[in-house]
């Protein structure tokens, strides 16, 4: 059975979990719909800007060649004056092109190109030279080739030299070392990946520095190991899927973001953009998908963690909240159980004016009313018993009774009937102590004298069949005790134990003081009580009351009187073994001379 607190907590946790889950789903969808497109757009803008930056660098080189091409010495093809100029340019600008020397060259229309005094080459049949002198293009950029000077991979920027009539009379060349372009592209980093550049045939001709391999994707590592020899249309044979579509878009001068599948089965993102002032070149970068959206995923994870923390905090708050509700309810429940067990000396100490506090105040009123009612009933019963005793006393005039018994005693002595005289004396004591002028409390000495008188009469009745002993510390004689609590127990022992037994019977009465309590033991060697009947008697004694006449009215009368006077911790208890005897234990508190009893 679920408790009230468990029900409230379950309802609250389910409600907050559903609410947070729905909110988390909506936030996640919002992030997916806004943040991911924003990340893609921002990444595309970065690559576009970097492509423009590379294009601007090429434009500077082209501008330098344009300035050189309008020099009169080149227009007039004056070799004697042009050669010193070329030498001077190589000294000043070679580092800008990534070369140590021999960056610039010029050629005539027959393709005879002078680079230095030691180096001349014939380029008449080369594609980029043919395109430069036969087209109207301002400049031509070659695909990567191997330098004849130092065998380094380079690209050539060719600028036609035109005379005053606009006719091409020669060309000026600028050799750009691919290491320079690799340096530029390797400086472009996004999410730990390096950019790369493709030419008009889809060849990747930039190099990725090997000291950065640990921070790169698998694709970047592949480039690093196969510098200048990877074609994006052939990437599928290396396990990359989707590059063919990307290559076509790059060759068409498009920019965009496409998804590919890497050899390990994980997704990758390719971002690409055309490079201005180049002949079909494109800048691209390959980023692992998890890194591309790492910030978005991190944000989602933070939101999930925050939601879990919020849920835990909400549960903690709900625990505190439900505790504030359930704690006073449980307190009331415990108090009610104490009332069920007969404890009416309790009070609910609640504070506030809420419904639970009002319930507590009503509970206090109910307990007070029950206590007052019980006190009233108890007082009425007490007065009733006093009235009945007074009626009895009025019916049996003590002075008349004592005088009559005294006269009978003297008559018995005159006729030498001393046994009868002793019995009359015992009966007189019995009546005197029983009446006690209406008092409920007498001394232990009087109570012992009363039970002795009763036992003397019974002993005369049963002759040698009944014997008894009384053992106690006579210092207890002045202690107070409820009258007539021992005699009914002794009477019960005689009538239900010894009377039905053939052998001689023996009753032992012993009294001892233990701290603040007095224990009176009445033992007999009678027939004892059967186990089932004993359980019934003990159960009835525990419940209280005096309505059990069929199983021994005297015992229950004594038990009820003691508990009415002193409480449930005192009274009578019975132990017995059938066929061997019975032991009755009377427990009462210590009452000394001068103690007041209501």
Secondary structure, DSSP 4 states (H G I P E B T S, - for coil): ---HHHHHHHHHHHHHHHHHHHHHHHHHHHHHHHHHHHHHHHHHHHHHHHHHHHHHHHHHHHHHHHHHHT-HHHHTT-HHHHHHHHHHHHHHHGGGGT-SS--EEEE-TT-EEEEETTEEEE-TT-HHHHHHHHS--SEEEPPPEE-TTT--EEEEEEEEEE-TTS-EEEEEEEEEEHHHHHHHHHT-EETTEEEEEE-TTSEE-----GGGGGGS-HHHHHHHHTTT-EEGGGGGGGT-BSHHHHHHHHHTT--EEEEEE-TTS-EEEEEEEEPTTSSS-EEEEEEEHHHHTHHHHHHHHHHHHHHHHHHHHHHHHHHHHHHHHHHHHHHHHHHHHHHHTT---------SSSHHHHHHHHHHHHHHHHHHHHHHHHHHHHHHHHHHHHHHHHHS-HHHHHHHHHHHHHHHHHTT-HHHHHHHHHHHHHHHHHHGGG-SEEEHHHHHHHHHHHHHHHHHHHGGGEEEEEE--GGGGGSEEESSSSHHHHHHHIIIIITT-SSPEEEEEEEEEETTEEEEEEEE-S----HHHHHHHHHHHHH--S--GGGTHHHHHHHHHHHHHH-TT-EEEEEEETTTEEEEEEEEE-B-TT----
